[in-house]
Amino acid sequence: MIFDAFIIGGGVSGMQCALILGSAKNKPFAQNKQIGIVMHQRASHLETALFNNVLGLQQNTLGKDILIQGKEQLKNLYPHIVQIENEKVISIEQIDDIYYIKTNKNQYQSLIVVIALNYAKPFTIDGLDEFIIPHEKSAAEKDRIQLKNKNHLIKKGLYCCGTIAGFRSQFAIAAGSGATVATDILTFWNGGNHVKIHDKI
């Protein structure tokens, strides 16, 4: 099977991207699209986060709970999205128009790949070295990195979102970045016609 979209990273930006893509399942341009997400997060900042300043989240929400609840939300609402657990991506290679993603256990193929990892070193995915640059919106002494991109797009079929795309480590910013990439992908699937996805009462 060749995925239509393959997300690497199960933090805020990655799961938000997956949720938006999943919510478009009944749109003609998104029907039967094969979507996968590698849930591995080597050191998610959510593990130690406490949220009091995010619209829609209850006071004292714990980041570690969001990681658990987000997976359940994705599974319950959009079970067609393949969640890949306990695998770590080690390389990405593009051959013609297909990306080959190798993990420590398997190999996958996808037409679109989204990198949604954090901005900490070391960056251990082979095949993306040419795109690594110093992070533009974090303190220099932190020595963070990002992937060179223009509006989340690294090159054709390859996106990044969240802190690895050059954004600050803030919940709402990461979620918005993931949603942006998802709507860009949906717009692409829709022949360039702009897409936004909302459920209605």
N, C-alpha and C positions, 0 to 999 in steps of 0.2 A: 504494500500500500504506500502511495505517495501522499503525504499530508499536503493540504492546501495552505495551512498556517501552523507553525510550530514555535511555541513560546518556551524560552529557556529561562527559568526563574520563577519561583512560587511566592515571591513577596508581594507587596502592595501593588506595584505597577504591573507585574506579570499577571496576577490574579484579576486585577481590574480589566486588563486587556482581554483576558479569557472570558470574563463575564459579559463584556460588551459584544464580543464575537458570538458567544453562545446565545445571547438574547435576540440575535438577528436570524435565528434558525428558520423562521417561517417566511422570511423575505425571499422572493424568487431567486435573487442573485446570490443568496447565502445557503439555500437549501442543498443538502447533501455535501456540503463542504466538510472535509476531514480536518479536524483541529486537535492538536495535542499540546500539552504543557508538561515540561519537566519541573517537578515541584521542588527539586533540590535547592536549598539556600545554605551555602556553606556557613555563613555567619550573619544571618538576618538581624538588622538592628531592631526588628520588632520583638525579638526575644526579651529585650530589657526595657521596652518602651512602655510608658504610661501616658494615656491620652486624656487631656481635659480641654483641648482647644480645637477639636475637629467637629465641624458641623455634622450632626446626625449620629455621632457616637455618644453613648452615655458617659457621664463623668466617671473617671477612674477606670476606663476600659484598658485592659492590658493587651499589649501587642501580641504576646504569645497566644492569647485567646483568639485574636483575629486570624492568626495563621491557621488555627484549627477550624474555626467557624467558616473561614473563607473557603476552605477545601470542601466542607459539607455543603455550603451554599452552592458552589459550583457543581458538585455531584448531584444534589437534589433538583436544582433548576435546569441544568443543562448536562444531563448524563451522556450526551453524545460526544462531549469533549473528553478526550482520553487523558487521564491524569497518570503521569509516569512517576512513580515513587522509587526512592532508593537507587537512583542512577545519577551519575555526574557526567556532564558533557566534557569531553576531553579534546575534541577537534571538530572543526567545520570546514568543509571543502565544497566549492562550487564547481560543478562540471556542466557545461552548457547552461541550461536554465534551472537546474536542480541542485539543491543544497544537500550534501551528505553530512549528517550529524552523527558522530560516533560518541557513545558513552562508554563507561567502564564495563557495560554488560551487553549493549546492543548497538545496532546502527539503524538510523532512520533517514528517510528522504522527505524533503519538503520543497514546495515552490516558493514559500515565504518563511523567513525565520525572524523571530523577534528576540533580541537579547535584553533580558530584564533582570540583570544581576546587580549587585551593589558595586560601589566604586573603590573598594579596598584592594590593595595589592596582597598577594600576587594575582594577576589575571592568568588563569591556567588553561584557557581554551586555545589550542593551536589553530592557526589559520587566520587569526585576526590581528596579529602583531602590528601590521602596517597602519592600523586605525587607532592605536592606543596613543593618547596624548595626555598631558597633565590636566587635571580637572580645573575648569575655569571658574567654578563658583564655590570652592572650598578653600580653607586656609592652607597656605603653602606648606606650613610645617606638618600638616596632616598627610601630605604626599599621596593624595588621592588621584585616581585616573578616570578617564572617560574615553568613549569611542567617538572618533571624529564623525560628525553627522551634520546634515542640514535638515532642520525640522523633523528630526528623528530618523531620517533616512540615511543610511550609511552608503548603500549602493542599491541597485535594482534588486528588489526582493529581500533585502536585509535591513532590518530596523533595530533601533534600540530605544529603551524608555527607562524612566526613573533616573537614579543618580548616575548610572553608567552612560546616560545620554547627556550628562552635563548639568543636571538639575540639582538643587539643594535637597538635602535629606529632610524632607517635611512631608508628612502623610498625605495631605491634600494635593501637594505638588506631584508626588509620585503617582497617586491615583489618577490625577488629571493627565499626566504624561502617558500612562497606560491606555486610558480611554481615547486619547488623541490618536495613538497608533492604531487602535482597533477601528476607529471611524475612518482613518486613512485607508486601511486595508479593505473595509467594507465599501468605501468609495471606489477603490480600484476594482473590486469585484462587480460593482454596479456600473462599470463602463465609464468611470470618471464623473458620474453624477453624484453630487455630495449627499452624504448619508449621516443622519443622526438617529439614534434608536432610543425610544422611550416606551415603556408599557403604559397603557391607559386604563383608567377605571371603567 
